[in-house]
Amino acid sequence: MTMTAAVCDPCPHTHHAEDAAARIGCSVITLKRKAARGEIRGTKVGREWRFSDEAIADAIRDGERRPAPPRRDSRRRS
């Protein structure tokens, strides 16, 4: 085993915000805002947000469980 492999093996694979947003199905801006609010787990490395495979999977699962907001009737009543 090389020294690099020994150091990196325990590290989770991470994705840039653009890739993570595409996998989750949201915009990069939305993903970064949710990460800043702690709604999606992420790590800021310098100016860049990074997201683990596990955090992406959790965000997808959370989105599936979240019920859709009730629709408002768009017809006007007289």
C-alpha positions as CSV (number, residue, x, y, z in Angstrom):
1,M,0.0,0.0,0.0
2,T,1.4,3.4,-0.9
3,M,1.5,6.2,1.6
4,T,-1.1,8.2,-0.4
5,A,-3.6,5.2,-0.3
6,A,-3.1,4.8,3.4
7,V,-3.9,8.4,4.0
8,C,-6.9,8.7,1.7
9,D,-8.6,5.4,2.2
10,P,-10.6,6.5,5.3
11,C,-11.6,9.7,3.6
12,P,-15.1,9.7,2.0
13,H,-15.3,10.5,-1.7
14,T,-16.6,14.1,-2.0
15,H,-18.2,16.0,-4.8
16,H,-18.1,19.7,-5.8
17,A,-21.3,21.6,-5.4
18,E,-22.1,21.4,-9.2
19,D,-21.9,17.6,-9.2
20,A,-23.8,17.3,-5.9
21,A,-26.6,19.6,-7.0
22,A,-27.0,17.6,-10.3
23,R,-27.2,14.4,-8.3
24,I,-29.8,15.8,-5.8
25,G,-31.8,17.6,-8.5
26,C,-31.5,21.2,-7.3
27,S,-29.6,24.3,-8.3
28,V,-26.1,25.0,-7.1
29,I,-27.4,28.1,-5.3
30,T,-30.1,26.2,-3.4
31,L,-27.6,23.5,-2.4
32,K,-25.1,26.0,-1.1
33,R,-27.8,27.9,0.8
34,K,-29.1,24.7,2.4
35,A,-25.5,23.7,3.3
36,A,-24.9,27.1,4.9
37,R,-28.1,26.7,7.0
38,G,-27.1,23.1,8.0
39,E,-30.0,21.5,6.1
40,I,-27.6,19.4,4.0
41,R,-24.3,18.2,5.3
42,G,-21.3,19.6,3.6
43,T,-17.8,20.8,4.2
44,K,-16.4,24.1,3.1
45,V,-12.8,23.8,1.8
46,G,-11.5,27.3,1.2
47,R,-14.3,28.9,-0.9
48,E,-15.6,25.6,-2.2
49,W,-18.4,23.4,-0.7
50,R,-17.8,19.6,-0.8
51,F,-20.4,17.0,-0.3
52,S,-19.9,13.3,0.6
53,D,-21.7,10.4,-1.1
54,E,-23.5,9.8,2.2
55,A,-24.7,13.4,2.5
56,I,-26.0,13.4,-1.1
57,A,-27.9,10.1,-0.5
58,D,-29.3,11.6,2.7
59,A,-30.5,14.7,0.9
60,I,-32.2,12.6,-1.8
61,R,-33.9,10.5,0.9
62,D,-35.0,13.6,2.8
63,G,-36.5,15.0,-0.3
64,E,-38.4,11.9,-1.0
65,R,-39.9,11.9,2.5
66,R,-40.9,15.6,2.5
67,P,-44.6,15.9,1.7
68,A,-45.6,18.3,-1.0
69,P,-47.1,21.6,0.3
70,P,-50.8,21.8,-0.1
71,R,-51.9,23.3,-3.4
72,R,-53.9,26.5,-3.4
73,D,-57.0,26.5,-5.5
74,S,-56.2,28.9,-8.4
75,R,-59.9,29.4,-9.3
76,R,-61.5,32.5,-7.9
77,R,-64.6,32.0,-5.9
78,S,-67.5,34.4,-6.2
